[in-house]
Amino acid sequence: DQQVKQNSPSLSVQEGRISILNCDYTNSMFDYFLWYKKYPAEGPTFLISISSIKDKNEDGRFTVFLNKSAKHLSLHIVPSQPGDSAVYFCAASARGGGNKLTFGTGTQLKVEL
Amino acid sequence: DAGITQSPRHKVTETGTPVTLRCHQTENHRYMYWYRQDPGHGLRLIHYSYGVKDTDKGEVSDGYSVSRSKTEDFLLTLESATSSQTSVYFCAAGGEINNEQFFGPGTRLTVL
């Protein structure tokens, strides 16, 4: 029972173009969403987050969009850079769930020159 | 990285042996977590702690136990390791502010 789904295991994008990573969720109690980035042999690092009271949050090249009615969020990276090549995890936390996070399966992004 | 270290970083062990993984944090976070990462499953929560001596089960807790006797240390124990517990284990701390957790570098465990 995967409550947070990332249906694209991999994505390849050219340098300078936009990368769009998608995430779907099923639990209507989720009210806070985060994106983490992970390089090989390292732990995940926080990238950007969004509360369910918003539909967009922007931080430099990274923007997260939330569509609550569709239970869908996406991470946009513009422009994509080779250093962005990593695995991206979507995560969600639920009202009343403490600080626990439920993670998706991840999307491997490759930014090519 | 919020000062989170894990030891050992790599371990190979045999089925049936006990294994303890250690997580140490220097930022005085109240909450700490243990996850495992497996292909096709992402990160799954094993156990978490919301204070010294206060722990609770996560999604995949069977076969694992934890202890937290000090704020800075969170131990994960496999009482009798099985091959299905071969995985990469990540410790995390935090979550008090905007649910943001900080992760350690991971421990790669192989159970033969």
Interface residues (C-beta under 8 A of the other chain):
Chain A: V4 Q6 Y32 L34 Y36 A41 E42 G43 P44 T45 F46 S49 F89 A91 S93 G98 N99 K100 L101 T102 F103 G104 T105 G106
Chain B: D1 I4 Y31 Y33 Y35 G40 H41 G42 L43 R44 L45 Y48 Y50 G58 E59 F90 A92 G94 G95 E96 N98 N99 E100 Q101 F102 F103 G104 P105 G106
